[in-house]
């Protein structure tokens, strides 16, 4: 979590100067939004998103965003270990954590009346995708009763009944690798004024991540290098 806040701070401080030279012709000229992301490539909660917008004119904004999400394979299914009762995911080879810094434009389609009503914005953005591929570590008991902690390998760990548990977050991140790609987003954001200077709302749309090679998430299933997804983000915004 400290790593996430460090990245967030560094990313948005670099763009803070953009907010100093815009005229006062609009209801607000800058907006900072953060929210919880749900998408079709993740579990119940996909991750977290942050967006900074700076007015260009009355209907258009610069949009700088940063997202961190956990991408899962559709065939992942957790089950308890017969030996310990701890839950694990049979067949999983790697975790895929995705970091998306994006730049785009935001257009006001329908503007709310003063401090009331609903504002509808269209957002388009593009940027790099930083895939953090972390090995799925398991504790496996072999026939000689020796338990080894290592990345799941379908050629070695042939029985799921012998899985005792899983490794820690620190263990998998130690051997994590970076896989670079690109991302593209198209969405609509509906925002409601909570009180002066703040908004609540949601953003819904489509996201596309593409990598130069396939990302192996599951060892016993087809893996892919292009990840399309639909997403829904609940957000809170502060504007001035």
N, C-alpha and C positions, 0 to 999 in steps of 0.2 A: 504493500500500500504506500509506503514511503517513496518507493521507486516511481509509482504512478503520479503522486503529487509533485515530485521533482520534475518529471517530464511535462506535466501540465503547466507548471509555473514557467519553465524555460520556454515552452512553445508560445504562450500568450504574452509574456513580457516582450518578446521580440516584435510583436505586432502592436504594442500599446501606443506607440507614437502615431499610428494612423488615426487615433481618436482625438487628436489635439487640434485638427485644422478644418473640421466640418462645420458648416453654418448651422444656425438655429432655426431652419425653416420647417423642421418636422417635429412630430411628437417626441421622438427620441432619436439620437444620432448614433448611439452605441448600445449594444446589448450583450450581456454575458449569460449563457444558458448552460445548465448542467442537468443531466437526467439519467434514468435507468433504462437500459436497452433490453428489449425482448425481440428475438428473431428466430427464423425457422432453421437456422444452423446451430442453435445452442439449446441449452436446457431451459428451465423455468425463467431464470434471469440470465440474459446473455452477457451483459457487461455494463459499462458506464460510458457516457458520452459528454463532451464539453464543446460548446460553440461560442465563438466571439464574432459579432457582426458590427460593421461600421458603414454608415450611410454614404452612398455615392450621390444620390439625388432623392427625390420624394418617394420613389417607388422601388429603388434598387439599393442593395447592400453588398459590400464585400462580406464573405463568409469564411472564417477560419475555424476548423473543427478538429477534434482529437477524440478517437474512440478506442476503447480497449474491450475486446470481447473474447469469449471462450468458444471456439468452434468444435463441434462434435460430429461424429459420423452417424448417419441415420440408423445404423444397425447396432449402435451401442446399447447395451442393456445390463444394468447392474444386478448382481446377485450376491448373496452372503457366502462366505467361505465355509465349507463343511468342517474345517479344522478349528477355526477361530470365531466364526460368526461375523467377521469384518467384511464389509462390502467391497467388491472389486468389479471390474468390467472385463469379462472374458473376451480374449482376442484383441484387446487394445494394445497398440504398439507405441503410440505417441500422443501427447497432448498437443493441441495447436492453439496458441494464444495469439491474437491478431491485434496489432497496433496500427491505427489508420490516421495519420495526419492528412487533412484534405484542405484544399482551397476551392472556393466556388462563388456563386452569386445567389442572392436571395431576392425574390421579387414579391412585392405586395400585390396580391390579386384582389382582396377585399379588405378595406381598412375599417377598423372598428370606430364607432362614434365616440369621440372623446375618451372618457375612462370606462365606457360600457361597451358591451357587445363582443363580437368575435372578429379577430383578424386572421385572414388566411394568406399564407406565404407559400410560394413555390421555391424549392431549393434544388440546385444542381451543383455537384462538387466532384472533384477528381483529385487523386493523389497517390503516393506510394502506399503499398501494403507491406508491413513488416511482420512476417510470420515467425513466431517464436516456437520452434518445434522441440518439445521437451520429452524425453523418453518416459514411457510408462513403466515404473519400477514395481516389481512384485517380490514378495518373500515366498520362495518355492521350496517345498520339501521333496527331496529326491528319495529314491528307493533305499539308500543307505542311511536314511533319517537325517542327513545333513541338510540344513536350511541355508539357501543362498539368496542374497538380495541382488537382483539384476534386472535389466530390461527384459520384458516379455519377448520370447522368441518362439514361434510356433513349431520350429524344428527341434527345439530343446525341451520346452515346457509342454509336453504332449497331453497332460491331464489337468483339467481345471480343478479336479478334486484335490489336487496337491498344492493349490495356492493357499498360503496361510494369511497373507495380507498384502498391503501395498506400501511403497516407500513414501517418504515425506516430500513436501513441496521443495525443500532445500535440496534434497537428493536429486530430483529430476531437473531442477534449474541449473545445477552444477554442470551438467552435460548438455544443456540446451544449445541448439543451433539456430541460426538466423536464415530464413528463406525469404527473399525479396520478391515483390510483385507489384501490382497496380490495382487501384480500386476506383469505382465509379458509383455515384449515388444520385438518385432522383427521388424527390419526396415532396409532400405537402405538410405544412405545419399550421395547426390551429392553436391560437393563443387567446387566453382570456385574461383580462386585467384583474389581478387579485386585490391590489390597492395601488396607489400612485407609485410609479417607478418599478413595479414588479408584475410579472406575468406567470401564469401557469398554463399548461396545455399539453399537447402531444404532437409528435411528428410521426408520419407513417409513409413508407415508400419501399423502394427496391435498392439493394446493394449488390454490387458485383465485384468479387475479388478474383484476380487471375495471377498465377505463379508461372515461373519458367519450367517447372517440372511438377510431377504429382507429389502430393503430401501424403505420406503413409501414416494414417491414423489407426486403421485396423489392419491386423495381419492376416485375417481370414476373410477379407471382403475386398471389393473393388474400391480403389481410391482415385481421387481426381485432382486436377490442378486448377479448375475453374469452379468457383463457389458462388452461385447466385442465391440470394435470400430476400425474403420480405421481412421488414422490421417495423417495430412500433416502439416509440420512445416517449415515456412520461417525463416532462421537464418542468423546471422552475427557472425563470429568467429575471435578471435585474437590468434595468435600462436607465439611461439618462440622456 
